[in-house]
Amino acid sequence: MKCDKCKGGMKIKTVKMFGESVKAKVCSRCGYRLVNIDEAIKLQEKLLPKIHVERRVIKLGDSSAITIPKQLKTFFAPGEKVTLDFRPKDMEIKIRKAE
């Protein structure tokens, strides 16, 4: 397989991503990494359970706000639109990227 970036040769290697080992195709010329979907899901399952934090509700103008942990900054960038779903029964808020 050839690299999408520089057309160099790709080899399967174990690399560190977000502090975890994952198998990826790595370009021998430019270092571009390509992770298949199964490896990406395994990595996500390893990382996401580790993110369980308490936050205080803060006042922001006339609104209330909750900060997003820095571990999620790769998923939720500043300025990006999100959708909040609130379930009063469970007092649960779900945040997802807006479509």
JOWOUR-V399396 format. One record per run of one state. SS is the DSSP state (@ for helix, = for strand, . for the rest). FROM is the first residue (numbers start at 0). TO is the last residue. If there is no record, write none. Layout:
{{SS:FROM:TO} {SS:FROM:TO}}
//
This chain:
{{.:0:0} {=:1:1} {.:2:7} {=:8:16} {.:17:18} {=:19:26} {.:27:31} {=:32:33} {.:34:35} {@:36:47} {.:48:56} {=:57:59} {.:60:61} {=:62:64} {.:65:68} {@:69:71} {.:72:80} {=:81:86} {.:87:90} {=:91:96} {.:97:98}}
//
